[in-house]
Every structure is written in structure tokens, then in C-alpha cells.
Amino acid sequence: MKKHQDAYGREIHDHYLGKGGYEIVERDDGYVDVSSGPEMYFTAYRDWGSHLRKAAAYAQGRVLDVGCGAGRHSLYFQDKGLDVLGIDVSPLAIKVAKLRGLKRTRVLAVTKVSKRLGKFDTIVMFGNNFGLFGGAGRAKWLLARYRAITNDGARIIVESANPYATANKCHMSYHRRNRRRGRMAGQLRIRVRYQTYITPWFDYLLVSPDEMKELLGGTGWRVAKLFGTSGPVYAAVIEKK
């Protein structure tokens, strides 16, 4: 990632230094939204939703935190005595995670995960990071990679959001647009802006619990547990068959 593209990382780094600022998420249909603020990337375990606290209890052994950001989840697991490797495509996010005490980090995109990282017992995709699967095709491909880098009995613990739990007409129109284009309804095409920083466009996948189960079909993984909330966000524990 080039320096001017690291909008997410710059926001995190600025917040770590005590500066203000919010990211803007832009969708490819022109819809824009403001994030709830960088504070969410630094939340302590006590402030996580109950769905995440329940799912976190299933972490075991050697942990790979995909999209670790400022390290909020990695640091919790590290403090619990687990061997954690945090990866993120953002160099500045990784810098902040290291400054906050995360011992093992690497600047790495999820698509570059390979056997060179070693074997893991848990893969963490919190912070709604199931979205990093991007789409149905890439999800199948990445799940095969995850099988290759995990031990028997491994788990993927994830957070996602049900895209259909909305009454927003803009979102419902976007679902129909996606289907006409042969995409999953919740397959977002977005980019993130912060000050003068702009990420490249990327796909980010939101799925219902039923769609998650369908995506896992034939991959050697299965949904073992679901933890819901009062809203669209939920967590899942996915087990290796």
C-alpha cells in the first residue's frame, strides 16, 4: 500500500497521537457514510459487544489476527498468554499495534496468507472482518488457504453483519443492483477517505448467517456456533471438519 492510500492507518495513527478525525466510507453507487470514530479501533475487552466476548472464549493455541488494526483483539489474546501474530495491509496500523505492545506483527494482506507464516489453531476476523473475504469466489479460495495453514481442530472466529437487517432504501436498492450484476447482495465495493488519504477500491462482504453457512459448503469448514445481537451484527465460531 502506498503512503497516500493508507487512510485507515493514518486515522488510527492520528488518534493514537491524540489528534481528531473521522473516516468517510464511499460506496461505488455514490453512497457515503461517516464512521463512528477511531475510538472503536482501541476498545478494551470490557467494551466489546457480548457476542464478541462469547466468541473470543473459543480462541486457542497459536492465533492469527487478520486485519488486526491497532491491536485491540490481538493484545487481549496476547495478554491471555496465547501466541498471536497480527497482520494488516496498513503499515501505519501495524506501527500503532507495535507501539501498543503487540509483540508479533506483519504488514500483510489477507490474500498473501500462506504456509510461510506457520500453522495456527485460531484465525480471528473480528471488527466485522469477515468482510475481508470480499466475495463468494475469493471466500472459497481463502478458506482453502486457511485449511492449509491450520492444525486439526482449528477454529475461525469471525464477526459479520446481516445486510438484510435494514430499512434503508439506498441499501435495499444496492442489493438489487448487486444481484443484477451477478454479485452477492451484501458485496460492497467501497473505498475509505481520511483527510487527503484515499484507499483503492475494494470489495467488502456482508452476509446473513444463512449465507455464511452456504459459503462454507464444501470448504471443509462449518459454522459451529452463532452469537447474535439486537442489531445486524453477529459473531460466529467456524470449525475445521
C-alpha positions as CSV (number, residue, x, y, z in Angstrom):
1,M,0.0,0.0,0.0
2,K,1.3,3.4,-0.9
3,K,1.6,6.1,1.7
4,H,-1.2,8.3,0.4
5,Q,-3.6,5.2,0.3
6,D,-3.3,4.4,4.0
7,A,-6.4,6.3,5.0
8,Y,-7.4,3.8,7.7
9,G,-3.9,3.7,9.2
10,R,-3.5,7.4,9.2
11,E,-6.8,7.8,11.1
12,I,-5.6,5.3,13.7
13,H,-2.1,6.8,14.0
14,D,-3.6,10.3,14.4
15,H,-5.9,9.1,17.1
16,Y,-3.1,7.3,18.9
17,L,-1.2,10.7,18.9
18,G,-4.3,12.4,20.4
19,K,-5.5,14.0,17.2
20,G,-9.1,14.0,16.0
21,G,-10.7,12.9,12.7
22,Y,-13.2,10.6,11.2
23,E,-13.0,8.3,8.2
24,I,-15.5,8.5,5.3
25,V,-16.7,5.3,3.6
26,E,-17.7,5.8,0.0
27,R,-19.6,3.1,-1.9
28,D,-19.5,2.7,-5.7
29,D,-23.1,3.8,-6.1
30,G,-22.2,7.2,-4.6
31,Y,-23.5,6.4,-1.1
32,V,-21.2,7.9,1.6
33,D,-21.2,7.5,5.4
34,V,-19.1,8.7,8.3
35,S,-17.6,6.1,10.7
36,S,-18.4,6.1,14.4
37,G,-14.9,7.3,15.1
38,P,-11.4,5.9,15.6
39,E,-12.1,5.1,19.3
40,M,-13.8,1.9,18.2
41,Y,-10.4,0.6,17.0
42,F,-9.0,0.9,20.5
43,T,-11.8,-0.6,22.6
44,A,-10.9,-2.8,25.6
45,Y,-12.4,-6.2,26.1
46,R,-14.9,-4.9,28.7
47,D,-16.4,-2.6,26.0
48,W,-16.7,-5.3,23.3
49,G,-20.2,-6.5,22.5
50,S,-21.3,-9.6,24.3
51,H,-21.3,-11.5,21.0
52,L,-17.5,-10.9,20.6
53,R,-16.7,-11.7,24.2
54,K,-18.6,-15.0,23.8
55,A,-16.8,-15.9,20.6
56,A,-13.4,-14.8,22.0
57,A,-13.7,-17.6,24.6
58,Y,-13.1,-20.1,21.7
59,A,-9.7,-18.9,20.8
60,Q,-7.0,-21.5,21.4
61,G,-3.3,-22.2,20.7
62,R,-1.5,-20.1,18.1
63,V,-3.6,-17.2,16.8
64,L,-3.6,-15.3,13.5
65,D,-5.4,-12.0,13.8
66,V,-6.4,-11.0,10.2
67,G,-6.9,-7.2,9.9
68,C,-5.6,-6.6,13.4
69,G,-5.6,-2.8,13.1
70,A,-4.5,-1.1,16.3
71,G,-4.3,-4.4,18.0
72,R,-7.4,-4.3,20.2
73,H,-8.2,-8.0,19.8
74,S,-4.6,-9.3,19.4
75,L,-3.5,-7.6,22.6
76,Y,-6.3,-9.2,24.5
77,F,-5.4,-12.7,23.3
78,Q,-1.7,-11.9,23.9
79,D,-2.4,-10.9,27.5
80,K,-4.3,-14.2,27.9
81,G,-1.0,-16.0,27.1
82,L,-1.7,-17.0,23.6
83,D,0.9,-16.8,20.8
84,V,-0.5,-14.1,18.5
85,L,0.5,-12.9,15.1
86,G,-1.3,-9.7,13.9
87,I,-1.4,-8.9,10.3
88,D,-2.8,-5.9,8.4
89,V,-2.4,-4.4,5.0
90,S,-1.9,-0.9,6.6
91,P,1.7,-0.1,7.6
92,L,0.5,2.7,10.0
93,A,-2.0,0.4,11.7
94,I,0.8,-2.2,12.3
95,K,3.0,0.6,13.6
96,V,0.4,1.6,16.2
97,A,-0.2,-2.1,17.2
98,K,3.5,-2.5,17.9
99,L,3.7,0.8,19.8
100,R,0.8,-0.5,22.0
101,G,2.7,-3.7,22.8
102,L,1.8,-6.3,20.2
103,K,4.9,-8.5,20.0
104,R,4.4,-10.2,16.7
105,T,3.1,-8.3,13.7
106,R,3.5,-8.2,9.9
107,V,2.3,-5.8,7.2
108,L,0.4,-8.3,5.0
109,A,-2.8,-8.5,3.0
110,V,-5.2,-11.4,3.7
111,T,-4.6,-12.7,0.2
112,K,-0.9,-13.1,0.9
113,V,-1.5,-15.5,3.9
114,S,0.5,-18.7,3.2
115,K,2.3,-21.6,4.9
116,R,5.3,-19.4,5.3
117,L,3.5,-18.0,8.4
118,G,3.5,-21.4,10.0
119,K,0.5,-23.3,11.4
120,F,-2.3,-21.8,13.5
121,D,-5.1,-23.1,15.8
122,T,-7.3,-20.0,15.6
123,I,-7.9,-17.4,13.0
124,V,-9.5,-14.2,14.2
125,M,-11.6,-12.0,11.9
126,F,-13.3,-9.6,14.4
127,G,-14.2,-6.0,13.7
128,N,-16.6,-7.1,11.0
129,N,-13.6,-8.6,9.2
130,F,-15.5,-11.5,7.7
131,G,-15.9,-8.7,5.1
132,L,-12.3,-9.2,4.0
133,F,-13.4,-12.4,2.2
134,G,-14.6,-9.9,-0.4
135,G,-17.0,-12.2,-2.4
136,A,-18.1,-15.7,-2.8
137,G,-15.2,-16.8,-5.1
138,R,-12.5,-15.3,-3.0
139,A,-14.1,-16.6,0.2
140,K,-13.8,-20.2,-1.2
141,W,-10.2,-19.6,-2.2
142,L,-9.2,-18.1,1.1
143,L,-10.9,-20.8,3.1
144,A,-8.8,-23.3,1.3
145,R,-5.7,-21.3,2.2
146,Y,-6.9,-21.3,5.8
147,R,-7.2,-25.0,5.8
148,A,-3.6,-25.3,4.6
149,I,-2.2,-23.1,7.4
150,T,-4.2,-24.5,10.3
151,N,-3.9,-27.6,12.6
152,D,-6.6,-30.2,13.1
153,G,-9.4,-28.9,15.3
154,A,-8.7,-25.3,14.2
155,R,-11.3,-22.5,14.5
156,I,-12.0,-19.3,12.7
157,I,-13.8,-16.8,14.9
158,V,-15.5,-14.0,13.0
159,E,-17.8,-11.0,13.1
160,S,-20.1,-10.1,10.3
161,A,-23.3,-8.1,9.7
162,N,-26.6,-9.2,8.1
163,P,-27.1,-6.8,5.2
164,Y,-30.8,-7.5,5.1
165,A,-31.5,-6.1,8.6
166,T,-32.1,-2.7,7.2
167,A,-35.0,-0.4,6.2
168,N,-32.7,2.0,4.3
169,K,-34.0,2.2,0.7
170,C,-30.5,3.1,-0.6
171,H,-29.1,-0.2,0.8
172,M,-32.0,-2.3,-0.5
173,S,-31.6,-0.7,-3.9
174,Y,-27.9,-1.6,-3.8
175,H,-28.8,-5.2,-3.0
176,R,-30.9,-5.3,-6.2
177,R,-28.1,-3.7,-8.2
178,N,-25.6,-6.3,-7.0
179,R,-27.9,-9.2,-7.9
180,R,-28.4,-7.8,-11.4
181,R,-24.6,-7.7,-11.7
182,G,-24.2,-11.3,-10.5
183,R,-22.8,-10.3,-7.1
184,M,-23.9,-11.2,-3.6
185,A,-26.4,-8.7,-2.3
186,G,-24.1,-7.6,0.5
187,Q,-20.9,-7.5,-1.6
188,L,-19.9,-3.9,-1.1
189,R,-17.5,-2.0,-3.4
190,I,-16.0,0.7,-1.2
191,R,-13.1,2.9,-0.5
192,V,-12.1,4.8,2.6
193,R,-11.2,8.5,2.8
194,Y,-9.5,10.4,5.6
195,Q,-8.3,13.9,5.1
196,T,-6.3,13.7,1.8
197,Y,-5.8,9.9,2.1
198,I,-7.8,7.6,-0.1
199,T,-7.6,3.8,-0.3
200,P,-8.0,1.9,-3.6
201,W,-11.5,0.5,-4.2
202,F,-12.0,-2.9,-2.6
203,D,-14.8,-5.5,-2.1
204,Y,-16.1,-6.0,1.4
205,L,-18.6,-8.8,2.1
206,L,-21.6,-8.6,4.4
207,V,-23.6,-11.9,4.8
208,S,-26.5,-13.2,6.7
209,P,-25.9,-16.3,9.0
210,D,-27.6,-18.5,6.3
211,E,-25.3,-17.1,3.6
212,M,-22.3,-17.7,5.8
213,K,-23.3,-21.3,6.1
214,E,-23.8,-21.6,2.4
215,L,-20.4,-20.1,1.6
216,L,-18.7,-22.7,3.9
217,G,-20.3,-25.6,2.0
218,G,-17.7,-27.9,0.5
219,T,-14.8,-25.9,2.1
220,G,-14.1,-28.3,5.0
221,W,-15.3,-25.6,7.5
222,R,-18.7,-25.4,9.3
223,V,-20.5,-22.9,11.5
224,A,-20.4,-24.4,15.0
225,K,-21.9,-21.5,17.0
226,L,-23.6,-18.2,16.4
227,F,-23.8,-15.3,18.8
228,G,-26.3,-12.6,17.9
229,T,-27.1,-9.0,19.0
230,S,-30.2,-6.8,18.9
231,G,-29.0,-5.4,15.6
232,P,-27.5,-6.8,12.3
233,V,-24.0,-7.6,13.8
234,Y,-23.2,-11.1,14.9
235,A,-20.3,-13.4,15.7
236,A,-19.7,-17.0,14.6
237,V,-17.3,-19.8,15.6
238,I,-16.3,-21.7,12.5
239,E,-14.7,-25.1,13.0
240,K,-12.4,-27.2,10.8
241,K,-14.0,-30.5,9.9
